[in-house]
Amino acid sequence: MAGLDPSAPVAARYHGDQAVAPGMLDFAVNVRHGRPPEWLVARLAARLPDLAGYPSAEDVRRAQDAVAARHGRARDEVLPLAGAAEGFALLPNLRPARAAIIAPSFTEPAVALTSAGVPVHHIVLERPFGLDGVEVPEDADLVVVGNPTNPTSVLHTREQLLALRRPGRVLVVDEAFADSVPGEPESLAGDSLPDVLVLRSLTKTWSLAGLRVGYALGSPEVLARLTAQRAHWPVGTLQLVAIEACCAAEAVAEAAAEAVRLVQLRMEMVVGLQAAGADVVAGQAPFVLFRTPDAERIRMSLQRKGIAIRRCDTFVGLDEQYLRAAVRREWPLLVQGIQDGSAAAMCSGGRR
């Protein structure tokens, strides 16, 4: 399951929103809802008159303090980000001699590191995409792993992640979807470890893709290295307000309740996909990875019906038979579309 060449722009820079046109039913992008909650819109709107000024140090501190309280960390262990993807873009500042990326996984870390001339080694996991028996080159001084992983939705245990640590190595854990797991039992966000950098996103949960909001958690020394060549005012006022608001206790409780609801919705969606003949990967995330014969024909059939779904041959380690779908209440429409596409492929002799 080699997937496309990770160095090819068509593979590494592809994003699910490229599959979506206005008016389509969107299963390709993992943004949770069609708009942010009203209370969050109100918080952001209240700061619009302040946009003439540069983001203030007070706003930065308030955002840091909210994140620190959320995870039981110190203020100087928190770095506000313009989306978790900015954290990946900053990884070359750590000056790794050799990076190891556990795949299949989000492609932006490989793009950023390769573009900076850092040698990147992909450790491709076989299905069921767990870390059991994983072998990381001992000379890798930077290791990147998702938890739960995009696109597989697999959740690794804390013990498995911590076993990847080595002297002189920084372990980067992409927890962009960790708040979709009830209780976040495997998260390392609350652990103050000198060699572990955790990246978190608020973009998907709070429907802020047009703003891009996230943060990094790590030791002050690692964060200082990470930001050594960062531009001035990299995170805007509204982003800082969103970080503070979404890490407040009430918002955290709201996200936790939503995570519980997502579990049930995901289970229903998985059952529907399996009934349609899809081979679903077991996982815990607000998206589902599955394999089906004639996946490309089915994807194009869905597109003609106005339904967008994520192709997965752009991920290292996956091929054209894999598709990824966001967990949505409209999943019966997706399942019906898959069944229709499968029937059409069978009638045309596409199934082999």
Helices and strands as residue ranges (DSSP letters): H 9-12, G 16-19, E 25-26, H 38-45, G 48-52, H 57-71, G 75-77, E 78-81, H 84-90, G 91-94, E 99-103, H 108-115, E 120-124, E 142-146, H 158-162, E 170-174, G 178-180, E 196-201, E 214-217, H 220-226, H 237-246, H 249-275, E 279-280, E 287-291, H 295-304, E 307-308, E 310-311, E 322-326, H 331-347
